[in-house]
Amino acid sequence: MNSSAYIPSDAPKNAALAAITRMNDSATFEEIMHEVYVLQKIEQGRRDVATGRTYSQEEMRKEMQAWRN
């Protein structure tokens, strides 16, 4: 995936088409699905950041420490 390509969040169909177009002609369905999945997760992360649904580094350290105990 070309991570430097910015794809507007209001155009998921266009984002998927652009991603598929950048892929090799021999791409498998699995590779295409993975590419679209990654794009969706990136967009979900961008929305989370925009709405403040994030953790600070200190909050994550505490959370990970709790997992270890």
N, C-alpha and C positions, 0 to 999 in steps of 0.2 A: 504494500500500500504506500502511496506517496503521501506521507504525513504532512508535507508542506503545502498541499493543496487545501485551500479553505473552501468549504462547501456550505452555503447558506442553510441555516436551520429551518427555514420556511419552505424548503424544496427537497423533501426526502426522495421523491421519484427522480428528480434531476441529479441528486447526489449519487443515487444507486447507478443510474445510467452512466454518469461520468466515471465512477469507479470501475464499472464493467468495461467501459471503452478503453481505459488505461491498461487493462489486463491483456496478457498474451491471448492470441486467438485460440490457443490450445487449453485455456483455463477450463477446469472441470466444474461441474455444478457445485461440488463441495467447496472449491476455492472461491467461487462467486458468492455462495451463501456466507462463507466466513468473512469475506470482504464487506458485505452488507451488514453483517452482525457487528463487526468492528466499528463501522461508521455509526451504527445506531448507538452503540455503547459510548462512543466519543460524544455524540450529540446529547445523550443522557447526562454525561458528566458535565458538559457545558451548561446544561439547564440547571443542574444541581448547584454549580458554582454561582450562576446568575441569581438563584433564589436563596443563596446562603446556606444550602444544605451541605456543609463541609465540616471536617474536623481539623482542629489545629494539630500541630505536630505533638504538642504535649498531651492533648486528649488521646491521640492514637497511641502514644507511649504507654499511657495508663491503661488503655484498653488492651493492648498487647501483653502488658504485664499481668493483667487479670487472667488472660488466657493461659498464661504459663503456670499460674498457681492452682 
